[in-house]
Structures are given as structure tokens and as C-alpha cells.
Amino acid sequence: MSATVRDFMNPKLVYLREGDPAELALHPILNFGITAVPVVDEDYRPVGIVSLRDLADPQRRGHRVSQPVETISADAPISLAAVALSDADVHHLVVVDDKKRAVGMISTLDVIRAMLGIRAKHPRSITMFDGSEPQRTYARDAGADQTSPR
């Protein structure tokens, strides 16, 4: 059985809602060690992505959400993720389920680890007050006091 995107993706999704200011992504990017945050519609379908590069580029002021967003199925083989990243010349893919809803992220580093047979490592994630970890976290709710080492 070959490895799938689901085996190596980060299922702890931090996201922005469509229409949010891109700058809302900065706090979770810096505090959780991630470098991109997808923008989703009301059904959690990806409509854009905000990367650290988007936020740092002064020439993109006012246009910091990159579109179109590159996606891949959670059930796709990891080799297809490598091809998709290379073809699109990006560092992240938003992972979607069979209804095209965002369920995680996969990065070039995740794919390299998969190809080398190294276990996936993901940045710190948000811990809820009951000790559980949400599958999706709205960037506006990603307060610094809710972080825990992963």
C-alpha cells in the first residue's frame, strides 16, 4: 500500500474566512510555525491562500490572498502531491475531502519526508480548554494563550 497525502498532511487546519483581512493570518503563522493559511468559504471550501511571503511583500498591499489555491485530495498518492507542488511552483497544497472541503495542509517538507520514509512532523497546534485539539481553527480565534508544544 503506497503512502497517501492523508498519511503526511497536517490535519490541524488554521484558516481565514472569505473576506477576512489577510493580515489576520500573521499571528497564527508566527505563533504556530506554519507558513500559509488557507482562505475558505462558508462550506470550508478553499478560495485562496495567504502565505508568509504574501504578507511580507509590500508590493502586494491590498492583494495578499493568492488565488487560485492549489488543492489535492487527502486520498491522493504522495507522489501526486510532489508532482502538483512542482507543477504549480508552490510550497503548500490545501488538502480537501471528497466534498472539496479543506481538511488539512501538506507542504514540500511533508512530501520530502514521505519520500524518504520519515515520519511527518508538524508545527505546534492549538489546544482547546478541554485539552482536545480542533481539526479546524479560525485564525481570529488562534490566541497566543492557547498554544501548546506538539
C-alpha positions as CSV (number, residue, x, y, z in Angstrom):
1,M,0.0,0.0,0.0
2,S,1.5,3.3,-1.0
3,A,1.5,6.4,1.2
4,T,-1.3,8.9,0.7
5,V,-1.5,12.6,1.3
6,R,-3.6,11.9,4.4
7,D,-0.7,10.0,5.9
8,F,1.6,13.0,5.9
9,M,-0.6,16.1,5.9
10,N,-1.1,18.4,8.8
11,P,-4.8,17.8,9.8
12,K,-4.8,20.8,12.2
13,L,-6.1,23.4,9.9
14,V,-5.8,27.1,10.7
15,Y,-7.9,29.1,8.2
16,L,-9.3,32.5,7.3
17,R,-12.8,33.1,6.2
18,E,-13.5,34.6,2.8
19,G,-13.5,38.4,3.2
20,D,-11.2,38.5,6.2
21,P,-8.2,40.8,6.1
22,A,-5.2,38.7,5.1
23,E,-3.2,40.2,8.0
24,L,-5.2,38.0,10.4
25,A,-3.1,35.2,9.2
26,L,0.1,36.7,10.6
27,H,-0.5,35.8,14.2
28,P,-1.0,32.1,13.7
29,I,1.8,31.9,11.1
30,L,4.2,33.4,13.6
31,N,2.9,31.6,16.7
32,F,2.3,28.1,15.3
33,G,5.3,27.7,13.0
34,I,3.2,27.5,9.8
35,T,3.9,29.5,6.7
36,A,0.5,29.6,4.9
37,V,-3.2,29.8,5.9
38,P,-6.0,28.9,3.5
39,V,-9.0,31.1,3.0
40,V,-12.3,29.2,2.9
41,D,-15.9,29.9,2.1
42,E,-18.8,29.1,4.4
43,D,-18.6,25.4,3.5
44,Y,-14.9,25.3,4.2
45,R,-14.0,25.1,0.5
46,P,-10.7,26.8,-0.2
47,V,-10.9,30.0,-2.2
48,G,-7.4,31.4,-1.6
49,I,-4.3,31.2,0.5
50,V,-2.2,33.7,2.5
51,S,1.5,32.9,2.8
52,L,4.2,34.5,4.9
53,R,5.6,35.7,1.6
54,D,2.3,37.3,0.7
55,L,2.2,39.2,4.0
56,A,5.9,40.3,3.8
57,D,5.7,41.7,0.2
58,P,5.0,45.4,0.4
59,Q,4.0,45.5,-3.3
60,R,1.1,43.1,-2.6
61,R,-0.5,45.5,-0.1
62,G,-4.3,45.1,-0.5
63,H,-3.9,41.9,-2.6
64,R,-2.4,39.5,-0.2
65,V,-4.7,36.5,-0.8
66,S,-3.2,34.3,-3.6
67,Q,-5.6,32.8,-6.0
68,P,-6.3,30.3,-7.3
69,V,-5.5,28.0,-4.5
70,E,-3.8,24.7,-5.2
71,T,-5.6,21.7,-3.7
72,I,-5.2,17.9,-3.6
73,S,-7.3,15.1,-2.3
74,A,-6.5,13.6,1.0
75,D,-6.6,10.1,-0.6
76,A,-4.2,11.0,-3.4
77,P,-0.8,9.2,-3.5
78,I,2.0,11.2,-2.0
79,S,3.8,11.1,-5.4
80,L,0.9,13.1,-6.9
81,A,1.4,15.8,-4.2
82,A,5.1,16.0,-5.3
83,V,4.0,16.5,-8.9
84,A,1.3,19.0,-8.0
85,L,3.7,21.1,-5.9
86,S,6.3,21.1,-8.6
87,D,3.9,21.8,-11.4
88,A,2.3,24.7,-9.6
89,D,5.6,26.0,-8.3
90,V,4.2,26.4,-4.7
91,H,5.3,25.2,-1.3
92,H,1.8,24.2,0.1
93,L,-1.3,22.4,-1.0
94,V,-4.6,22.6,0.7
95,V,-5.8,19.1,1.3
96,V,-9.5,18.5,0.6
97,D,-12.0,15.7,1.2
98,D,-14.4,14.2,-1.3
99,K,-16.7,17.3,-0.9
100,K,-13.8,19.6,-1.7
101,R,-13.7,20.9,1.9
102,A,-10.4,21.9,3.4
103,V,-9.2,19.2,5.9
104,G,-5.5,19.9,6.2
105,M,-2.3,21.2,4.5
106,I,0.6,19.4,3.0
107,S,4.0,21.1,2.4
108,T,7.1,20.4,0.3
109,L,8.8,19.3,3.5
110,D,6.0,16.9,4.3
111,V,6.4,15.4,0.8
112,I,10.2,15.1,1.2
113,R,9.7,13.3,4.5
114,A,7.2,11.0,2.9
115,M,9.5,10.2,0.0
116,L,12.4,9.4,2.5
117,G,10.1,7.3,4.7
118,I,10.5,9.8,7.6
119,R,7.5,10.3,10.0
120,A,5.6,13.6,9.5
121,K,6.4,16.3,12.0
122,H,4.1,19.3,12.2
123,P,4.3,22.6,14.0
124,R,2.7,23.3,17.4
125,S,-1.0,23.2,17.4
126,I,-3.8,24.9,19.3
127,T,-5.1,23.1,22.3
128,M,-8.7,23.8,23.4
129,F,-9.5,24.4,27.1
130,D,-10.7,20.8,27.5
131,G,-7.3,19.5,26.2
132,S,-8.5,18.4,22.8
133,E,-7.1,19.7,19.5
134,P,-9.6,21.1,17.0
135,Q,-9.4,19.9,13.4
136,R,-10.1,23.4,12.1
137,T,-9.2,26.7,13.9
138,Y,-10.4,30.1,12.7
139,A,-7.3,32.4,12.6
140,R,-9.1,35.1,14.5
141,D,-9.6,32.6,17.4
142,A,-6.0,31.5,17.4
143,G,-4.9,33.4,20.5
144,A,-1.3,33.0,21.8
145,D,-2.5,31.8,25.2
146,Q,-4.0,28.7,23.6
147,T,-0.8,27.2,22.2
148,S,0.9,24.1,23.3
149,P,4.1,22.3,22.1
150,R,3.3,19.5,19.8
